[in-house]
């Protein structure tokens, strides 16, 4: 009951923000325009009112149904919500410029300025839509102390945050698998949020993973989107495709310790520390911790982990949320960083959540070379 109330409260907050955002867009566009009763303004007001509830409505449907109509509705609503983010800051900028100009005694053509700013926002949104579909290969070299000789020169692929669901599905995964296989990695790590958590045929969506092969294995840990509720259908689908699902356990491959902790066991520092104690990390040998979010790197470092591989942040996905992600995760928001004796690589992910846009971040597959 408490969880349901919390969910309802979250939905109310999000919908309220969307209402206010669309109200700002309407007021910005209509300021000093034609009379409020004109048919043109009434139709714009009606259209924006409907669009303001589209994403929440589409999301609620997406968690219960999976069919072509719902997928199309969700995609349109998600793209519009991304564009609204850019339009909101364009509108805010217009009012700030107008206010400063008024105080300074300068004359500005408010509507001409709004047209230019809104146009720039739409262009930025369209570029973000294109950019989100262009998956890059990011390459980096990792030097680990006490790395087994067999692993020197080997390469591993890190992928995360595909978010298979109503925007991206099995065809997207097939393309990603083909791109990974062309790199011929020795090991492959999937750091969670393979699924979006919405209604989906989990087994069918994961089927392309059966083609994902690597000499030293393919490993997966669950992210928060797999664990909105019962994660068994997702984990069974991944395992059925031949991928090793790691859940609070350690495997050893040619002397390298590979540890996997799912998201819901890593959100609290004390619990994560307990899990890492139980798996008995050998500090004198190199180890890799596969964990969805870079929430507690200091805890992993204290346990003796050599390298943590994560995703989750999306690097904020697009401006301005990328600034908020940097503030939340600080230096660990993206890329290869060091804390004490441990290194951590956080990927920006291959897919998107919500609006399928990226601006200020790129979708990626990470290729790690061990040295």
ABEGO torsion letter per residue (X at the ends): XAAAAAAAAAAAAAAAAAAAAAAAAAAAAABGBBBAABAAAAAAAAAAAAAAAAAAAAAAAAAABBBAAAAAAAAAAAAAAAAAAAAAAAAAAAAAAAAAAAAAGBBBBAAAAAAAAAAAAAAAAAAAAAAAABBBBBBBBBBBBGBBAAABGBBBBBBBGAGBBAABBAAAAAAAAAAAAAAGBABBBBAEGABAGBBBBAAAAAAAAAABBBAAEBBBBBBAAAAABBAAAAAAAAAAAGBBBBBGBBBBBGGBBBBBBBAAAAABAAAAAAAAAAAGBBAABBBBBBBABBABAAAAAAAGBABBBBBGAGGGGBOAAAAAAAAAAEAAABEBBBBEABBBBBBAEABBBEBBBBBGBBBBBBBBBBX
